[in-house]
């Protein structure tokens, strides 16, 4: 217990450092909209202290304290109005709550940081319970400093980690554990979507652990889908146009500099072509689905050898496929991957290399934007900024391919069964046959 307390204390210190890093961009004065002046945009890029939280204070009616979705929509040019934000509904409510009692972007950054800090601490506690000292990767890892207050990602990371914790540390029946875990993943879907991809490997785990339990697998799918619907339906009924606008915004989003994905950096000379953008709307999700299917299939082959479906490792590999192939790769997505570095025993070289590449990308992209906006030469041959950016973008991409394989071949740092849980007889007999 004392070790967990120290872990949470270290996490609190790191979260404070993360806030201080972003707070460098606030003030010292504010205009009539509560925007930091002077030269907010220039400083945020130059000093690498940019935050979506601070940036979106103006432009989404957050500064006007409009409740999200209910009275808004999206224009033909893709502009959101009436309190609509480009995130799922629970994140929208979190954003609205963080803005309630503040009048500047600095106040919004602080209140949002305080609102999200308990989620970051909860992740540390759960990871500590699951993987002991390895949870230091979360508690004192550079990504927590860089991204804890970059966007509203700590709550969704907490939902995904909580699902793993429930499955592997709660002494209850498989049916109860998997149902609660599915509910948590459904809540994650209502925060940032990506935990929904973990439902399939969880279904396969329940199906195999329960002795070909079709009902259990369908119960997982139903609990996750039902939770997502239960959260979203009230908003859809209260203001369908505004609720649907957030999904439409993401579906319309084009491959451009703001997406920062391999699709932009690899094909940026083509991004002005409508045909290319239309093709990306099919190619990107299509390849993601292929990567998901491949990860699940390799997980099944491993199940046939070991008798246990590696749902955590498969989830980690699926996330690698998502990060590599999605047309948007925001910097803070590293927070999504970081818990899997704790939960899966990949070699330390993979972890260190990824964190170095991620730092190069983070520092490089904002410094590069600063140079571009100021008209300063910023090509690969003009200095280290563009070189660091390319090392970060392509190094990170190559490492995601490698990690896809590494995750699927590694063990977890957690027990396969929570203490006190009984393995179904059908599964035990299968394992005896398989191991014999």
Buried (B, 14 or more C-beta within 10 A) or exposed (E): EEEBEEBBEBBBEBBBBBBEBBBEBBEEEBEEBBBBEEEBBEBBBBBBBBBBBBBBBBBBBBBEEBBBBBBBBBEEEEEBBBBBBBBBBBBBBBBBEBBEEBBBBBBBBBBBBEBBBEBBBBBBBBBBBBBBEBBBBBBBBBBBBBBBBBBBBBBBBBBBBBBBBBBBBBEBEBBEBBBBBBBBBBBBBBBBBBBBBBBBBBBBBBBBBBBEBEEBBEBBBEBBBEBBEEBBEEBBEEBEBBBBBBBBBBEEBBBBEEBBBBBBBEBEEBBEEEEBBEBBBEBBEEBBEEBBEBBBEBBBEBBEEBBBBBBBBBBBBBBBBBBBBBBBBBBBBBBBBBBBBBBBBBEEEBBEBBBBBBBBBBBBBBBBBBBBEEEEEBEEEEBEBBBBBBBBBBBBBBBBEBBBEBBBEBEBBBEBBBEEBEBBEBBEEBBEEEEE
